[in-house]
Amino acid sequence: MILVNTDYITGRELEMLGLVKGSTIQSKNIGRDISQSFKTLVGGELKAYNDMMNDARALATKRMVAEAEALGADAIVNVRYASSAVMQGAAEVIAYGTAVRFCN
């Protein structure tokens, strides 16, 4: 599956199949939360949260691709990611784009 953040794929004519998306909601681990709050005192990257968000993006992408494959898509164009807090200590990550099939 080809994923691009543009609305075209060079050299390909595309038939649009529709919007596809994948999402996940991740919550903080209490042990991770305590260790990361100490990190905010001294500054620097919150590596545990960075890893959590990378995992969340990967899972959202996997779910988006599965939805596109179910439509018979060859690629997804205009891929975008968004995140938002859904409650204290939990965030949603969503991946979305347009599923397309190659015409040529």
VOBA-1610 file (N, C-alpha, C; in pm, whole numbers, padded with zeros to 5 digits, always signed):
BEGIN
Met+00085-00118+00000Met+00000+00000+00000Met+00090+00124+00000Ile+00062+00213-00093Ile+00137+00339-00101Ile+00062+00444-00019Leu+00133+00514+00067Leu+00076+00622+00147Leu+00151+00751+00114Val+00078+00856+00075Val+00141+00984+00046Val+00059+01097+00107Asn+00126+01210+00133Asn+00052+01323+00188Asn+00019+01427+00081Thr+00032+01388-00045Thr-00007+01473-00157Thr-00139+01421-00214Asp-00202+01499-00301Asp-00329+01455-00359Asp-00310+01384-00493Tyr-00188+01346-00524Tyr-00158+01276-00649Tyr-00040+01182-00627Ile-00024+01091-00722Ile+00094+01006-00728Ile+00148+01021-00870Thr+00267+01072-00882Thr+00325+01104-01012Thr+00317+00984-01107Gly+00266+01010-01227Gly+00259+00908-01331Gly+00140+00815-01318Arg+00053+00838-01223Arg-00062+00750-01203Arg-00192+00829-01215Glu-00289+00770-01284Glu-00424+00823-01285Glu-00499+00751-01174Leu-00574+00828-01093Leu-00636+00770-00974Leu-00787+00775-00978Glu-00848+00668-00932Glu-00992+00662-00910Glu-01013+00671-00759Met-01084+00773-00714Met-01105+00791-00571Met-01214+00696-00521Leu-01184+00628-00412Leu-01279+00533-00354Leu-01349+00588-00231Gly-01287+00683-00164Gly-01351+00743-00047Gly-01258+00760+00071Leu-01310+00823+00174Leu-01236+00851+00295Leu-01212+00722+00374Val-01090+00707+00423Val-01058+00597+00513Val-00990+00655+00637Lys-01009+00589+00749Lys-00948+00638+00872Lys-00919+00522+00966Gly-00831+00550+01058Gly-00800+00455+01164Gly-00769+00537+01287Ser-00809+00486+01403Ser-00782+00562+01524Ser-00755+00468+01641Thr-00698+00525+01745Thr-00676+00455+01870Thr-00676+00557+01982Ile-00711+00511+02100Ile-00702+00595+02219Ile-00603+00531+02313Gln-00503+00607+02351Gln-00398+00557+02439Gln-00407+00630+02572Ser-00383+00556+02679Ser-00380+00620+02811Ser-00241+00608+02870Lys-00212+00698+02960Lys-00082+00697+03026Lys-00076+00585+03128Asn+00042+00528+03142Asn+00070+00427+03243Asn+00111+00501+03370Ile+00057+00463+03486Ile+00083+00537+03610Ile+00233+00542+03642Gly+00304+00431+03620Gly+00449+00431+03644Gly+00520+00524+03548Arg+00479+00521+03422Arg+00537+00610+03322Arg+00505+00755+03355Asp+00383+00779+03401Asp+00341+00915+03433Asp+00426+00974+03545Ile+00452+00895+03649Ile+00533+00944+03761Ile+00675+00975+03715Ser+00736+00883+03641Ser+00874+00905+03597Ser+00883+01024+03500Gln+00783+01043+03417Gln+00786+01153+03322Gln+00761+01287+03390Ser+00684+01288+03502Ser+00663+01414+03571Ser+00792+01463+03635Phe+00879+01372+03677Phe+01011+01414+03727Phe+01092+01477+03614Lys+01077+01424+03494Lys+01150+01476+03378Lys+01111+01621+03350Thr+00986+01658+03376Thr+00943+01796+03350Thr+01013+01895+03443Leu+01063+01846+03556Leu+01135+01934+03649Leu+01272+01975+03595Val+01337+01884+03523Val+01472+01911+03473Val+01474+01944+03324Gly+01365+01918+03256Gly+01357+01946+03112Gly+01405+01830+03028Gly+01381+01839+02901Gly+01424+01736+02807Gly+01306+01663+02746Glu+01339+01571+02659Glu+01238+01493+02587Glu+01169+01394+02680Leu+01038+01384+02667Leu+00961+01285+02742Leu+00954+01158+02658Lys+01061+01082+02662Lys+01080+00967+02572Lys+00967+00864+02583Ala+00921+00836+02705Ala+00814+00736+02720Ala+00686+00781+02650Tyr+00653+00910+02660Tyr+00534+00961+02591Tyr+00556+00965+02440Asn+00676+00998+02398Asn+00709+00998+02256Asn+00690+00858+02199Asp+00739+00757+02271Asp+00723+00618+02227Asp+00576+00579+02221Met+00499+00621+02322Met+00356+00591+02325Met+00285+00651+02204Met+00316+00776+02170Met+00251+00840+02057Met+00295+00779+01924Asn+00423+00739+01913Asn+00468+00669+01792Asn+00393+00538+01774Asp+00374+00463+01883Asp+00298+00338+01876Asp+00154+00365+01836Ala+00096+00471+01891Ala-00043+00507+01859Ala-00057+00544+01712Arg+00037+00622+01658Arg+00031+00657+01515Arg+00044+00534+01428Ala+00133+00442+01466Ala+00151+00319+01388Ala+00023+00235+01387Leu-00043+00224+01501Leu-00167+00147+01508Leu-00279+00215+01430Ala-00290+00346+01440Ala-00392+00419+01363Ala-00369+00402+01214Thr-00241+00408+01171Thr-00207+00389+01030Thr-00245+00249+00984Lys-00212+00149+01064Lys-00245+00009+01031Lys-00395-00008+01012Arg-00474+00053+01099Arg-00620+00042+01088Arg-00674+00116+00965Met-00613+00230+00931Met-00652+00304+00812Met-00623+00220+00687Val-00505+00160+00682Val-00466+00076+00567Val-00561-00042+00553Ala-00598-00105+00664Ala-00691-00218+00659Ala-00825-00177+00599Glu-00872-00058+00635Glu-00999-00007+00580Glu-00986+00017+00430Ala-00871+00070+00387Ala-00848+00095+00244Ala-00838-00036+00166Glu-00771-00134+00224Glu-00759-00265+00158Glu-00896-00330+00140Ala-00984-00312+00236Ala-01119-00367+00227Ala-01198-00305+00110Leu-01160-00183+00071Leu-01223-00117-00044Leu-01156-00153-00176Gly-01045-00228-00171Gly-00971-00262-00291Gly-00875-00153-00336Ala-00832-00070-00245Ala-00743+00042-00278Ala-00600-00004-00305Asp-00533+00073-00391Asp-00390+00053-00418Asp-00305+00150-00337Ala-00366+00261-00294Ala-00290+00365-00225Ala-00386+00451-00143Ile-00326+00533-00057Ile-00402+00634+00017Ile-00330+00766-00004Val-00404+00865-00053Val-00347+00998-00076Val-00399+01094+00031Asn-00333+01209+00042Asn-00370+01311+00140Asn-00373+01257+00283Val-00277+01173+00317Val-00272+01116+00452Val-00242+01226+00553Arg-00322+01228+00659Arg-00306+01326+00766Arg-00319+01255+00900Tyr-00262+01318+01002Tyr-00272+01269+01140Tyr-00323+01381+01228Ala-00401+01345+01330Ala-00447+01442+01428Ala-00453+01371+01563Ser-00439+01450+01667Ser-00453+01393+01802Ser-00528+01492+01889Ser-00593+01438+01990Ser-00665+01523+02084Ser-00680+01450+02216Ala-00689+01526+02323Ala-00714+01468+02455Ala-00862+01434+02463Val-00894+01313+02506Val-01034+01274+02519Val-01078+01274+02665Met-00982+01268+02755Met-01007+01279+02898Met-00872+01296+02967Gln-00873+01324+03094Gln-00747+01339+03169Gln-00664+01213+03153Gly-00545+01226+03096Gly-00454+01113+03085Gly-00475+01022+02965Ala-00562+01060+02871Ala-00584+00976+02752Ala-00592+01064+02628Ala-00533+01015+02519Ala-00534+01090+02393Ala-00574+00999+02278Glu-00647+01056+02184Glu-00684+00985+02062Glu-00589+01029+01951Val-00546+00932+01871Val-00470+00960+01750Val-00552+00905+01634Ile-00572+00987+01532Ile-00645+00944+01414Ile-00560+00968+01290Ala-00561+00870+01201Ala-00496+00881+01070Ala-00610+00875+00967Tyr-00605+00963+00867Tyr-00710+00962+00766Tyr-00655+01006+00632Gly-00724+00966+00527Gly-00685+01001+00391Gly-00790+00952+00293Thr-00757+00961+00165Thr-00848+00919+00059Thr-00794+00791-00006Ala-00873+00687-00002Ala-00836+00560-00066Ala-00854+00577-00217Val-00755+00528-00292Val-00760+00537-00439Val-00718+00405-00503Arg-00765+00388-00625Arg-00727+00272-00707Arg-00658+00327-00832Phe-00555+00258-00878Phe-00485+00301-00999Phe-00569+00267-01122Cys-00580+00365-01215Cys-00653+00343-01339Cys-00562+00290-01449Asn-00432+00315-01438Asn-00339+00269-01544Asn-00229+00187-01486
//
